[in-house]
Amino acid sequence: MAKRRKNGLYAGISEELSALMRTGWADTERHDLRPDEQAPYAARRRAALSARFPGERLVIPSGHLKVRSNDDSYPFRPYSGYVHMTGDQARDGALVLEPRADGGHDAHCYQLPRDSRDDNDFWTVATAELWMGRRRSLAESERVLGLPCRDVRTAADDLAAAPGVPTRIVRGVDPSLEAAVTTDEERDAGLEEALSDLRLVKDDWEIAELRKAVDSTVRGFTDVVGELSRAVASSERWIEGTFFRRARLEGNAVGYGTICAAGEHATIMHWTNNDGPVRPGELLLLDAGVETHTLYTADVTRTLPISGAFTPLQREVYDAVYQAQEAGMAAVKPGAAYRDFHEACQRHLAARLVDWGFIEGPADRAYELGLQRRFTLAGTGHMLGLDVHDCARARNEEYVDGVLEPGMVLTVEPGLYFQPDDLTVPEEWRGIGVRIEDDLVVTDDGHENLSAGLPRSADDVEEWMARFAG
């Protein structure tokens, strides 16, 4: 029975109201559902995971709602490893792979079933369907996911009933399931590593989703250029709202907090307050990505002259970053070390900073000592997929110390950031920040720039803005 709400307007529920609410509901079971197009891909991913852990039970929860305040929750976002292995986005779920004697696994998915009409919870609890929307029934989920589905309310007892089975669980997602199993931290970390490892190379379905995300993002950037005059009249918030409208129209949301950094805010790596002025003559660094309905995200950055044309100094900085990105993108190909594109970008920027007299050369020495990092700050890219920084728990030897393979998707995003209070550079350079970021998929013979629909060179950016700027 639901807990009575403090400061609620109703003192209780009469027997007559309770009886009225429990009767007169139609059967809405859907019998027309078909397997999701992702289902066969998810099955292959589960098979690959199974092969890594013969004889062990694997538990991958989806997670729960997080309270924002009182009975208001944040929008739910499931654990990415769960999504990748099931194609499902339901809250309060869990994928379990039970070991078989032959070394394989039988998979089933725990789900929260539809609300019963046998008590008052279905209309009084804030997380019930009448408040938050209809869920799939267990039978419906079985048809969509291609997996046997069970009532998640029995999951903890089911797991606890087999204490002798070696078990791994993804920690920090579902405390109640963690409490039901006996594991150790090192073994559990190995499961999370494997889930990240298996996302490094995207299948054809995933690449198609990322292509959708990037294409929507290109349209979102074009929307922003078309409304720059309204941003000038208001603030960075107008840019954020403009891009968000496209993300919600064509996808689920944005894949991360949009960075709308005008003027000196462009020197702040993760500026998401987006409350500053947008002034002609300055630069706008826009870092944004649409997240698809299946939760795959783009991650693109362009630095735009708000007035439509770069000043000579802005162009000089922009060209240096553009040339660094060209060098980095040329290094993205199968068989190359993952670090190669980062090194190519950073070496180019180190050389330019030496040429400008901002760090001591020669350029090779400056790079080896990392002196350019005063002005480049971050690494030059990351894997991309279900998370904007995808595969973050993968083994180092498979990711940052690994080799590029066809199907990997990554960003190349060099930047230069001259802080407004940096006395080591001339005053006119201070407050200039430039980043250019594109999303690349490694192909059999090189790479494809998924975000090539957005201009990159200074001349092309100006021409594009002249066509679309409002």
N, C-alpha and C positions, 0 to 999 in steps of 0.2 A: 504494500500500500504506500502511496506517495506521502512524503513528509509534508506536513502543513506548512505553507509558505508564511514566513513572518511578514506582518503588515499586509497580508492579503485582504481583499475586500469581502470575501465570503467566509463565514464562520464554519461552514461544514457543507456536507452533501446529503440531501434528503434521500430516503430510500426510493421515493418516487422518481427523483431526478436520476439516481443511479440506474434504476430499471429502464427509464426512458433512453438513457444514453447507450445502454447495452443492446438495444434491439433496433431492428429496421435497417441493417447494413447489407448492401449488396455484396456478392462474391466478385471480387475484382482480380482474381488469379488470372495471370496472362499465360495463355497457351500458345501464343504465336511467336515467342522469342526464339531466336536462332543463336548458335554459338558466335561469340564475338570474333571479329576477323583476327584479333591478336591471339586467340586461344591456342592455335597450333604452334605459334612461335613461343608462347609461354610454356607449353608442354616440352619443347626442346630445351628451353632454358632450365627447367626443373630436372630434365634428364642429365644435363651437364653438371648441375649441382649435386645430384644423387651420386654421380660417378666419383665425386671427390670425397664422399663420406660414407663408404660402405659400412653397414652394420650400426650406424648411428641414427638416432632420431633427431630431426631438425625442426625447430619451431621458429617461424618468422611472423611476428604479429604485425597488424596494420596500424595499431595505435588507437588512442581515444581522443575525444574532444578535450580541448584545453579552455578553461574558464577565463574569460576576459574580465568580467565582474558580475557578481551575483549569479543570475541565471542566463547571462549572455556569454556565448562562447565565441572563440575565434573560428574563422572558417577552417574546416577540417582538411588536413593534408596528410595522406597516409605515408607510412614509411616507404621509401623508394624501392628497397629490396623486395618488399611485399608486392608492390605494383608490378615490378619487373617479372616476378615469378608467377603471377596470377592474371595480370591484366585488370585486376579489381581495384576499386577505390573506396570500398566500404569501411566505415569506422568499426571498431570493436571486433575485428576479425583476426584470423590467424591461419597461416598455411602450416600444415604439419606433414612432414615426410616420415612415414613409419618404415623402419628397415625390414627387409625380407631376408629369408635364409639364403637366397641366391646372390645377395650383395646389393640388389636394387632396393627401390622404395615404392610404397604405395602412398600416394598423395591424397589428402583431403583438405577441405577448407572449412574452417569454423566461421559462421556468420551469425549476426544478430537477426533472428527471424522477424517476421511481421508481428505487429502488436495484436495480442488477443483482445477480444471484446468482452472477456469474462470478468474483468474488474475495471476499476475506474482509472487505472494508470494510463490507459491508452489516450485519455483526453485531459488528464491533469498533470502529467509529468512533462517538464519542459523539453525533454529530449525525445518525446514520443512522436509518432508519425504525424499526428494532427498538428503538431507544432513545427516540425522540421521537414516534413515531406515523406512521401511513401518510400519504403524500402522494398527490395525484391524479396520474395519468399525464398525459402531454401530450394524448392524445386525450380524456381525461376533461375536462381543463381547457378544451379547445376547445369541447366541448359546453356546459359550464357558463357560460363567459365570452362565448361567441359571437365568439371571436377565434382566428385562427391562432396556434398555440403552438409554440415552438422550444426546443431544449435550451440552457439559459443558459450551459452550459460552452463554447459556441462564440461567445457574444455579443461578448466583447472582440475576438476575431479578426475577426468579421463587421464590427464597427464600424470597426476599423482598416483593413479592406480597401477602404474607400471614403473616402480622405482628402480628396477634393475636394468632398464634399457639405457645405454650410454646416450646422453642427450646434449645437444647444443641449442642455445637460444640466442636471438639477438637481444642484447640488453638495452635497457633504458627506454623501451617502447611500451611494454605492458607489465607493470609490477606484479599483478595478480598471477600471470602465467609464469613469471620468473620464480615466484614463491612456491609454485607447484612442482618445480623440477629441481633436481640436484645436478649442478654443473660447476664448472670453474671458469674464472675470468679469461684465462689464456685460451682455452678451447672455444669459448664463445667468441672471442676476438677473431679466431680463425674462421668461424662461420661468416662473420661480417666482412672479413677480408675477401673471402671467396665470392660473396655476393657482389662486392665491388669489382673484383677481377673479371667476373663474367659479364660486366657491363662495358668493359673496355672496347670490345669490338661489337659494333652495332649490327643487327641483322637488317635485311632489306626493309622490313616493316618499320623499324625504328628510324632508319634514315629517311623514309618517306614522311614520317611524323615530324622529324627535325626540319625537313624541307618546308612543310606547311608552316611550322613555327617561324622560320626565317622569312618566308614570303609575306606572312602577316606583319612581321616586324618591319619589313621594307615599306609596306603601306603605312604603318604607324609613323615611321620617320617622315614620310612624305606628308602625312597629315600635320605633323608638327611644323614643317617648313611652311605649309599653307596658312598656319595660324600664328606665325612669329609676331606679326604686328599686334595681335591681341595679347601675346605674352609681354611684349614691350609695354603695353598699356596696363599690365597687371603685375605678374611675377612669374617665377619659375613654376609656380603651382599650375598655371594654365598649360604649360608644356606637359607636366605630369598627367593632368586630367585628359589632355588630348590623346596622349599615347594610351592611357588606360582605357579610354573609350574603345579604341580599336582592339585592344587585347580582350576586352569583355565581349565585344561584338563577334569576333572570329575565333576566340579560344576560351580557355577557362579563366585566365587572369594574366597578370604579369608573372614572369618566372622568378623574379627577385625585385627588391626595392629599386624603382627607377631612379637613376641619377640624372638630374636636370641641373647641371652646374654651369652657371653663367658667370663671366668675369673671373675674379680670383677664386671663386668656389671650384673652378675646374682644376685647381691644384690639390683639392681634397679627394683622395682616392674613392671614398664611398660616401659622397655627399648625397644624402637622401632627405634632408629637411626640405629642400626645394621651396624655400620661402624668400629667396633673394630677388633683387631686381634684374631685369633683362634689358641691357643697355646697348644701343647701336654703337658700333666701334669696338665692342668687346667680342669675345668668343663664347660659344655655347658648347659644352661637352655633354652630349646626350648618350648615356649608356643604358640600353633598355632591351627587353626581350619579351615577346609574346609566349605564353605557355599554352600549349594545345589542350583540348579536352581530355587527352590521354596523358597529360602532365609532362610532355617533353618541351623543353624550352630553348629558345634562341638566346643569344647574348652578343649584341652588336653595339659598337660605339662609333659615333662620328663627331668630329669637332667642327662646328660651323661658324662662319663669321656672321654675327647677328645682322649687320648692315647689308650682307650679301656679297661683300668683297673683303678679302684679307688685306690688312696693312702689310707693307714690306717686311716688317719684323715678324708679324704673325705668320706670314707665308714662309719665311726662312725656318722658323721652328717647325711648322707643319710639314714642310718638305723634308726636313731631317727625319721626322717620325715616319713619313710615308716611305722614304727610301729604306729605312730600317725595316719596316714591315715587308717591303718587297723582298729584301734579303732573307727575312725569316720565312716568308711563304715559299720561297724557292727551295728551302731546306725541308719542306714537308713532303715526304715521299716514302713509299714502303722500303723498309730496310734501314732507314736513317735512324739514328739515335733520337729519342724523344727530346733530348736537350739541345739538339742541333739548331732548331729554329730559334730557341731562346738565345743561344750563344751568338747566332748570326745577327739578331736584332741588337743585342747588347753591345757587341763589338762595334757595330756601326755607330751607335749613339755615343759610345765612349770616344770614338775618333772625332766625332763632331764637337763634343764638349771640349776635347783637347784643342781642336782648331779654334774654338771660340775663346780659349784661354780660361775656362772655368774650372778645369782640373789639370793637374800636372801630367805631362806625357813622359815618354811616348805612349801611344794609344794601347799597345799590347800590355805594357806595364800597368796602365790605368785600369784596363779590364781585369787583369789577373788580381789586382788589389781590390777590385769592386768599387773603385772611386766613382764610377758613373751612377752608382745607386743613390747618391745624394739627390739626383735629379730624375732617376727612373723609378725609384722606390720599390717596385714590385717585380715579380716574375713576368714573363711575356706571354703567358697563356695557360690553359688548363683543359682537361677533358670536359665534354659537354654532353648532356643527355637528359635523363629524368631530373637530375639536379644541375643547377647552373655550374657548380664545381663538382662534376660527376666523378664517380669512382674514387672519392676522397680517401676511402679506407683500404684501397687496393695495396698490395705489396709493392714496396719501392722498386724491386727488381722488375716488376711487371709494368710499372707506370713511369715514374720520373727517371729511373735508371734503365728503362726498357727500350724497345725498338718499335717503331711505327709499323702498323699492319693495315692492310685494306679494311675499311669498315670503321676505323677509329675516327672519331669526330672531336675536333679541338678548336680552341680559339688561338689566334695570333694577334696580340694587342700591345705593341710597344707604346710607350708614352714618355713625355718630358714634362716635368712639373717644376716651375720656378716659383717658390713660395713668396708671398707678398712681403715677408720680413727677412728675406735672404740677402744679406749684405755682401755676399761673395759674387753677386752678379750685378750688372748695371741696373739702375732703377727702372729703365723702360722695359726690361725683361721680367720684372717681378710681377707676379699675379697671372702669368701666362701658363696655361695648362693645355696640353694637346695629347689625345689618345685616339688611335684608329684601331678598331677591332673587327675582325671578320671570323666567320665560322667555316671551317674547312673539314671536308671528309677525305680521308686518305683513300686513293683509288689504286688500281693495279699498277698504274704507270706514273703516278704522281699524286695530284689532289684536285678536288673541285671546290671552288669557293662558293658555298651555298648563298652567301650574302652579296654576290657580285652585282645584284640588282641595285645596290646603292653605290654612287660614285665615291671614289677614293682620292684621286689626285686633286690638287688645289683648283686647277682649271675646271675639272669636271664638276667639282662641288659648287663652284660659283655659277656655272652654266645651269646646273640642276636647280639651284635656289632661284635663279632668275626666272625659270619656267614655272615654279610652283609657289614661290613666296607670296604671302598675302600682306 
